[in-house]
Amino acid sequence: MARTKTAATAPSGASAKTSRNGRLSNAERSAYFARREAAKVLRLVLRGDARRRAVGSIKSLVYSPSVKNKKATFALVCQTLKHLSIIKQVLDSASILNSKWKRQEELVYILTYDILFGQEISLVGDAEKFLMLHKGAIQSALARLLVRNKVKSIEDLMALYQTPDVPKPRYVRVNTLKMDVDSAVLELGKQFVVQKDDLVPDLLILPPGCDLHDHPLIVNGCVFLQGKASSMVAAALAPKPGWKVLDACSAPGNKTVHLAALMKGKGKIVACELNKERVRRLKDTIKLSGAASIFINSLNQPEDIEVLHGDFLNLDPKDPAYSEVRAILLDPSCSGSGTAAERLDHLLPSHASGDVHIHLLFGHTADPTEMERLNKLSAFQKKALRHALSFPGVERVVYSTCSIHQVENEDVIKSVLPIAMSFGFQLATSFPQWNCRGLPVFEGSEHLLRTDPVEDKEGFFIALFVKGNIIDRSKNPTMPSSYNSKDNIFCQLGTQKKVRA
């Protein structure tokens, strides 16, 4: 991803690589459009960060269908963000931007990165011509910045400002509706070192930084890019083949199609999604997975996954259409604070490295606006969970978030426990071999599951409700005979600590 060098050399003439007939070369054309695609993504990212209302993660914006040159665009956006503090100081010191170019500041940032740290640029656009005309002033401003910070090289300066990358293995989930795990290991093993995950059977582990977006197994839906914690959610629900399952907030659909795979294409899934654009993405995911074409009911008749464009809260639990629903997966809207590393939030201006570390460890915010947002999300989450528990035929409910905040996790569960018990539900322990459990803020929190944002590089939360007597281990495999609540380990402040009785 990095494209670092000391400085660009100005080309001679109008363009060093333009072909003789005046047309752009393929390399120039590719670079020209990649910079503009990167500028559009950067504009969305920076505006969303400034307003604390992101329209999408860096990855989701780059890998949207509208972006053609995804690899170059992703590299440019990430590298520009890493160097943004330096770039802004250089441009302020150089004092070369008039009102016209300030209105296109994202493109200016991208080009300034390339001039100072990236690849050589040619005079193929007005912005390129303008900045190359002032290249001397830009480089002089960088030299002054070196002196001011008492460093001798660009590398030393970058070390002062650059946020380090967050290393994380690449997880992929094998879509067993199309391919078995061993075949996927064999195929991916031709290019990468591949390991099977020891917790989720159809999950594979690849080295950090593997770029699989154009890999044939990804393109044809045999393998899905899905993190470990996300893959644990459907596995925790553990629906059986032949069941009718409701995915309450289903887009983009990775968990929906994981449910289909776990059910071995037998039964029915109702996938509910309120947002119209996300419904399209959900349908695309289902189509890619092959679930829609092979799913069959108990009578061996073809039956598509049913996609409902509507609000889960408006579904009537007493409606006969849902009387046979036996399991519900509820992964509602949340703050997304647990996936900050995956979303590359550490590159954003609002996430200075020290603040990010404190935020990840303590899972709280002093920002009144953010706290108000969290409280609104929590109110919706409680309402949605109470609704899920009210479906009379349901035996298992999983509530999950990609949040590190107690207000969206343990507090939600604690608030609904009385009504859950009135419907005959109790908390059960999903993945009892997983050490990191819920914060000890109420009796029974040892049943809850957390992933640690520091150790696991993502912060997820999973709660499993089971109807009936969960203490009867012969009927409930989620509670092994060796389980002892005194041995529970919970995650707090980014560390794992023993809970002593």
N, C-alpha and C positions, 0 to 999 in steps of 0.2 A: 504494500500500500504506500509506503514512503517513497518519495521521489526527491531526495535531497541532494543538493549540490551547493557549491559556494556562491555562485552568482551566474546570471545569464550574460551572454555576450551579444551585444547589439548586432543584428545582421546588417550587411551592407546593402544599400539600395532599398527599394520599397519592400522587398521580401527576399529572404535568402533562399527559400525553397519553392517559390511560386514557379510554375512551369512557364515555358517561353511564350505560350499563347495567352498568358495572363490569368489563366484559371488556377484555382487552388489545387494543390496536390492533395492526395488522399489523406496524408498525415496532417496537413494544415486544416483540411476540412473537419477531420475528426476532432482535432484539438479545439478548433473554433467552437463547434457545437457542444463539446463536452464542457467547456468553460461556461457557456450560457445555460446549459442544463444545471450545472453545479451552482450557478448564481441564483437560479430560481429556487432550488432546494434550500440553499443557504438563507435566502430571504424568508422563506416559510419557517425555517428553524429558528432564526434570530428573532423574528417577530413573535412567534409562539413563546419563546423563552422569555422575552421582555414582558409579555402579558401574562406569563405563567399559565398559558392555555395552549399547549402544543397541539397542532393539527395532526401530528404523527411523529413517530420516531425518525431519526436520521435514516435508518435502514429501510423503514417502510416507505418513506418518501423517495428514496433513491431507487428502490426496486419496484416502484409502481410502473404500470404498463406504459405511461407517457414518457418515461426516461429511456432513451435508446442505448446510449453508451454507459451502461450501469457501472462497470468496473472503473473506468476513468472518472466518472462523476463522483462515485463514492470516495475514491482516493483524494480527489481535489477538495471535496467538502470536508473530509476528516482532517486532512493536512492543513487546510486554511483555518479551521477552528482551533487546531492545536497551536498555531502560530498567530492567532488573531490579536492577542494582546500586543505582540511585537509589531505586527502589521499596522495596527491603529496608531501606535506611538510613532512609527516611522512616517506615516502619512501626515499626522499632525505636525511633526517637526519639519517635514518637507514643504508644507503649506502650498500644495500645488492644485488642490481640488476646488473647482468653482461649483456653483449651484447645480449645474448640469450633471456633473459627475458625482456629486453628493447624493443625487436622486438615484444613482446606479451604484451605490456604495458596495453592494454585495459582489458585483462583477469586478469592481476595482479591487476589492480584497482578494478575490481569486487570482487576478492578474498580478497583483503585487506579490502574492505568495510565489507564483511561478518565476517572476523576475528575480526575487531574492533567494529562493530556496529550491525551486522546482526546475522544470524543463525550459529550454530556450524557446522564446516565443517569436513569431514572425509578425510583420505588420499587415495583418489580414483583416483587421476591423478597426473602427474608429477608436474604441477604447484601448486596443493594443497600441495603435499609433500614438495616442496621447500619452500613455504611460511610458512607452519606450522613448519618447521625446524628452521626458523628465526622468529618465533612468538615472542620470548622474545625481540629481537632487535626492532621489530615493536612496541610492547607495550611500550618499554623504550623510543622510539622516540616520541610516543604520550604523555608520561608523561612529557618529556622535553618541548613539545609544550604547554602543560597546564601551566607549570611554566613560559615560555616565554611570554605567553599572560595574565599572572596574573589572572588565573581562577582556581577554585578548582575542577570542575567536567567536565565530557564530555558534559553534557547538556549545561553548560555555554559556553564551547568552540563552540558547534554547533550553539548556538545563535549568536555568532560573525560572523560565516561564512555562515550559512544556509540561502538560499533565501526562503522566505515564499511562501507557496502555494497560488495560485490565485483562490479564491472561485468563482464558477460559477454554476448556475443551469444547470441541464442536460435537454437539449431540445430534443424532438423526434417529428418527423412529421409522422402523421398517413397516410399510403398509402391507400387512399379512393378507389383505384381500387380493393383492396382486403378486406378492413375492414372499417366499419364506426367508427367515432370518439368515440361515446358512448361505443361501444363494447371494443375499445382499452383502454378507461379509466377504464372500469370494470375489464378487465384482468390485466392491469398493477397495478391497485389499490389493488390487492391481495398481492402485495409485497411492494409497494411504496405509498407515498403520491403523488397524481397526481392532477394537476390543468390544466385547459384549458387556453391557451394564449388568451389575450383580443384583439389581433390585427390580428394574422394569424389564421383562423378558424380551421385548421387541425393540429395545433401545440400544444403539451403538455409540461408541465413543471414538472420536477421531481427534487428531492433534489440533491445537488452537490455530486459528487463522486459515483453516482449509476453506477455499472458495468453491462451494458446490452448486451455486445457483444455476449454472449452465450444465451441470452433470446430467447425463441421460436418465439416470434413476430418479432425479428430482423432477426433471421435465416431464417424464411419463407417469409420475405419481406413485412409483414403487417405493420411494423413500420420501419422508417429509422432514424438513428442518424444524425440529421441535426440541426445546430444552428439557432437561431431566425433570425439573419440578412440574412443568406443564404436562409432561407425559404421565406423571404420577396421579393426576387428578382423575382421569377416566378409569385408571387401574384401581384407584381407591373405591370408586363406585362399584366396580366388579359386576356389571350386569351379566346375566346368563343368557345364552342363546335362546331365542323364542320370546324373550321379555319385550314389553312395550316400555320404551324409555323416553323421557322428556328432557331435552337440552334447553334450558330456560333462556339463556342469553348466549346464543351459539356462535355467532360470527367471531372470527373469520372461518371457523369450522374445523380446525385441527383436532379439537377434543371430540367433536361430533363424529368425524370419520374414525377416530380412535375407538370410540364406543362401538361403531359398526364392525370394526375389526375384532374387538373383544367378543362380540356377539356372533362372530363367524358368519355374518350375513344372514342370520336367522332371527326374525322378530320384526320389530318396527321402532323407528326413532322419529319423534316429532321434534323438529329443530325450530325454535322460536327466535325471531330477531326483529327488533323494532325499527332500526335504521335501514332506509331503502338502499343506500349505497352498499352497506355491509351485507344486505341480503344477496346482492349480486355476487359479492366475493364468497359468501357462504355457498351459493350454488356452484360457483366455479370450483371450490375446494371439493365439494361432494362429487362433482363430475370427474375431476382429476383422480380422485381416490378409487373410482370404479364402483363405489358403494351403491349408487343409484341403479346401476344396471344388473347387480347380482343379488341385491337384498331380497329375501323371500320370507313369506309368513309361515305360520305353523302348518298350513295346508299345502306347503310347497309351491305356492303361487307367487309370481313376481310382485314385488311391492316396493315402490320408491320410498326413500326417506322423505317424510313430509316436511316441507319448509313452510312455516307460518310467518308471514310478514305482519307482525303485530306485537302488542305489549303483553308480555307474560302475565303481568298483574291483572289483565282483563280476562284471562282464561278462567272459566267457572269450574272449580273442582268437582261440582256435582253434575257437570255435563257428562252424559253417558259416553261421549267420545273419549273421555279421559278416565273412565272407570277402571280400565285395565292397565293403566300406567303403574308400573311397579318400582320404578327408580327415577329420580330426578337429579340432574347435574345442574347446579346453580353456580355459575362463575360470573357474577354481576360486574357492572362498571365499578372500577376502583381507582385509587390514586396512581397505581402503577409504580409506586415508589420502590418496590422490590426488584424491578427490572431496569433500574437506572443504568446499571453497567451494560446490560444487553442492548439498551436503547442508545448507548454511548452518551448519556447525559453528562458524563464527566468532562466532555469536551465543550459544554455550553458555558457561556460567560457567567451565568448565574451560579454555576457549580464550581467555585474555586476548590481546589483539591482538598484543603483542610476542612472546608464546610461539608463537602461530600462525605468525608470519612466520619465526621461527627454525626451527620444525618443518618448514615448507614448503621452506625453503632447504636444510636439512641432512639431512632425511629420516631422523632418528634420534630415539631417545627415551632418557632417562635413567631412566625408570620401570621398575623390575625386573619388575613385574607385566605391563606392556605388552610388555617384551622377551621374557618367557616366552610370552606369547600369540603374538608374531610368530614365535618359534622353532617353536611347535606348528603354526602355519599353514604355515610353510616346509617342515616335515617332510611334511605332507599334500600340499603342492603338488609336491614332488619325487616322491613316490610316485605321484601321479596322472599326472604327465608321463611318468615311466618306463613306466607302464601304457599310456598313449596311444601311445607309440612302439613298443610291442610287437605291435600289430595287423599281421599279415603283409602285408595288401593295401594298407595305407595309404601314400600317396605324399607327403602334405602334412599337417603338424600346426602349428597356431598355439596358442601359449601366451600368455595375456594376463592382466594384473591391472590394477586401478585403485588401485595402491599406488605410493608413492614410495620404499619401503624396498629397499635393495640385497639384504637377506636374502630378500625375496620375489621378487626379479627376477633380477639377474645371478648371484647365488649359486646360485639354483635351476638356471639354465641351465648354469653351470659344472659343477655336480655331476652332471648327467645327460649331458654331452657324450660321455664314453667309451661309455656304453651306447647312446647315439644313433648313434654312429659304427659300433658293432658291428651295428646293425640297418640300416646303409647310409644313415643320415641325415647331412646337414650343415646348418649354418645358412645361410640365404639372407637377402637384404636386401629387406625389404618397404618400399615407398614410398621408393626411394633418393633422391628429391628432397627428402625431409624432413631437415632439418639436425640435429635433436636425436637423437643416437644413445645407445647404452648407455654406462654408466660403463666406463672402460678398465681393468677388473680382470682380464681374461684376453684372450689372443690370439683375435681373432674377434668381440670385443664390438661392433665397428663395424657388424655386421649387425643388432644389436638396435635397437629403436626406443623412444624415450621421448617423452612430451609433458611440457612444463615446467609445473609447478604454478603458477608465478608468471606467466610469459608467456602460457601457454595457458589458465590458470585451472582446469586439471585435470591430474593426474599419472597417466598411463597408461603401460603397458609392453607391448610386443608382441615376441614372438620367433617366427620362422618357420623350421620345419625342413622340408627338402625331400629326398626320397630320390633318390639318383643324383648325377651329376656337375654341381654347380651352376656350375662354371666354364665349362661349355659354354653360352655366352650365347644361341646360336641356339635352344637348347631351353628356356632359362630366362629369361623376360622380366623377372624381378625384378632381374637384374643387368645394367644397361645397359653398353654398351661404354665409355661415358664415366666409369664409376664408378672411383674411385681411393681406396683405403683411406687414403692419406696425407691426403686432403682431408676425412676424417671430422670431424664436429663432434659432440661429446658434451655431455650436460647434466650439470652438476655444481654443487651448491650454488646452484641456481636461476639459473645463468647458462650461456651457451653458449660453449665454448672450443674452439679448434683443437687437434687432436691432431697433433703433429709427429713424423714418423718419425725 
